[in-house]
């Protein structure tokens, strides 16, 4: 009898049963050689049960969400020229000129790991201060960051979208 099995690590495989033990465990020969023990609950007989999952004619309907359908999120503003300008400013922390990077500071209560905020919320930090901030040894107060963002935006000769 041939079977398909799923082990505890989620590995799917096919094998040929060569022995069934008294405790119900099946000893199977793998196509690549060697044997494997398969618990009955992890095995599916491919000759008798071709599809263990129910086939749905249609997806089950779900109740409508309150407040209507979700609105698409507006992507954050991107401006390479603004970021280049920010990198020309001295570091907000140590005032070191040149060699600064743009640190994107999410608005309080917004942002998550892997999601970058608008480029217009960037402040200049030197490499050292930027690494210390992201390493957790130099956290910034929210009020201080907001003041530095406003200060940086005020120095930009172009228009900052709101």
N, C-alpha and C positions, 0 to 999 in steps of 0.2 A: 504494500500500500504506500503511495506517495503522499507526503504532507507538506504543508507550508506552516512555518512556525514563526513566532515572535518571541525573542528571549527578553529577559529583564532589562537589557540595555537598549531594547528597541530594534535589534537586528532582525531583519526578515530573511528567511532562508527556506530552501527546499531540501527535502531529504527523503530517503527510502527507509521505511520501518523494517528493521531486521529482527527485533525482539520486543515483546511487550512483557514487562515485569509484573509481579503480583501486586505491587503497590500502584499500578497504573502508569508508571513512567515508561515512556517509549525509548528504545535505543534505536537510533537512526544512523544510516550511513550518508555522509554528505557527498555531493557530487565531486567536490575537490579532494576527497579522500578523508579518512578518519571518521570517527563516530562522535555522536552528540546525544546527550540525554535530554528529552523534551517532556515537560509536564503536559498532561492531557489538556489542561485549560489554555496552554499556549499553542496547541496544535490545531490544525484545520485539515481535514481530509479533502484533498483536491479532487479526488475521484468521485466523492459522494456529495460534497457541499461546495459547488463552484463559486458561490458568492455569499460570504457570511453576513454582509451588510445589507440592510433593506434598501431597495431601490425606491427612490421618491419620484413621483411623477412631477411634482412641483415643490418648490421650497416652501417650508411652513411660513405662514404669514405672521407678522409680528404687529402688535398694536402700534398706532402712530405715536410719535414722540410728542410730548407736551410742548407747546410753543411753536409748533410747526417744524418743517425740515431744518436740518443744520445748515447754517450759512457757510459758504466757503471762506477759509481764512485768507486774509490779505497778506501776501508775502511781505517781509520786512524790506524797507527801503535800502537799496544798494547804490553806492556812489564811490567808485574807485578814486575819483579826484579828491573827494572829501577825506578819504582814508590817507591818501598821499599827503594832503595838507596836514592832517593830524600827526603824521610821522615826522614832519619838519619842526614841530613844536618841542620845547624842552619837557622832560619828565614832570608830571604833576606832583610826584612825591619828593624826589631829590633834586629837581631842577637841572639835571644833567642835560646839556644840549646835545643834539644829534643822536643817532643810534636809538631812537625811540620806536616803539611798536604801538599799534592801535589796539587798545583793550576795549572790547565790547562789554558794556555794563548794562545788563537787563534792567528794565524798570522794576521797582519793588512789586513783588507778587506775581511777576511774569517771568517767563523764560524757564528753560529746563536744560539739563545736560544734552548736548548735541544740537540744540536749537539756538542759533545766533540771532541776536536782536538787530535792530536797524543800525546801519553804519553811522547814522547821526547821533548815536548814543556811545560813540567811541571816545576814549580819552587817551592822551599820550603817556606811555610808561616806558622807561628804559628797560632793557632786557633783564637786568637784575631785579628791579622792583616788580616787573611783570611775573617773573618766575616765583618770587617770594609770595606774591598775591595768590597765584594759582596753587602754590604749594601749601597754602594755609597759614604761613608764618606772618603774613602782613595783610590781615583782613581790613577792608575799608568800611567805614560807617556809611549808611545809605544817604544821609544828608550831605556828607562830604562829596560823595560820588556825584550826586545831583548838582551840587554847586560847580564841580569841575566840568561836568557835561555842559552846563549853561555857559560857563566861561569859555570853553573850547568852541561852542557853537557861535558865541558872540564874536570870536576872532575870525571866523570864516567869512570871506568876502562875498560868497554867494548866498543864495536863499536856502534856509533850512526848512524842509516841509514839517508841518505839525502833525 
